[in-house]
Amino acid sequence: MDRAPGLSVRLKLTLSYAGFLMLAGVLLLAAVWVFLLRYVPDRALIVPGSAGSTTTGVFPVRSSLLHVFAPRAAAVLAFLLVFGLVGGWILAGRMLAPLTRVTDAARLASTGSLSHRIRLPGRKDEFRELADAFDTMLARLEAHVAGQQRFAANASHELRTPLAISKALLDVARTDPNHDTGELIARLHAVNTRAIDLTEALLLLSRAEQRSFTREPVDLSLIAEEATETLLPLAEKHGVTIETRGDITPTIGSHALLLQLTTNLVQNAIVHNLPEQGIVWVSTSVRPESVVLTVENTGEQVTPGLAATLTEPFQRGTERVRTDHAGVGLGLAIVKTIADAHDGTLTLTPRSGGGIRITVELPATEPYSDR
């Protein structure tokens, strides 16, 4: 932003220090002068022999005192002015030195260098708090930019894959007219469906990140019931049993996005489960200031390190059981983004017996009457 040039903060502080010092000096000299006027008589009788005088007479004491006091007072004020300007300039420089480091770091950040940190030494004060807050912001911004770069690279790779496969299939069809057309169409349909699913997932992720949705009263328990009923055929296909329980869990948010969140969690729990006789538990509960949706499942052992990475885009849990239900790698990333957009938290905890427990905690509201 272009701004008109003005006085620097250091110069303003210097003038303020000098002005305050001059004001204090004027008040002090004024107090001394008032004291002298109060206790020194206007005129004095001079007796011969006193103070070396040889004549008798009345002399104006105050007038003489003024001639003596005024030039000395002016000299004192001049000294205070110079002292205030020099001392104020030095003190202002020392006080603003931390702010200069913050400014330099901000300039570096504006050029794209996010790895620089201020790390201001010394005990905690306002400047240290500002520097620490700026360092924290830089760290989060650096992590966000790195995440966006990884996401863009992964998304480009994921979108490129179905396009490359489609091109290869079409090249085969063009060079081999006798190739089975039905098989080619089926494979192209599968590849195109995957590309559409990936694009829709990316759009949903972007929509949730921008928080461009209407908020309304919703009940997580009803949403959980709707999601589990929809996914019952998938659970039967994989031989997985779904057990549900829960309380009324009112919150504020987007019904469509929260349904997508719950569906992703339950679908993940079904797909990444034991090959036979797997179980998925879906529950809702109420806490003093929040509502909680918990989805946990049986399955292979999940390490804490793997669990911490599962919400990253395009992470598919390679150490878990593979199935024929291939996702696009955005399921839990979408869940985390939707939870963040609703001011909630997402927690992934490996179960000791295998599988994982995923908890979504959202702000609670008062129950509404149309339940």
Summary of the structure (lengths in Angstrom):
residues: 371
radius of gyration: 38.9
end to end distance: 52.7
largest distance: 143.5
contacts: 1034
relative contact order: 0.07
helix: 58%
strand: 15%
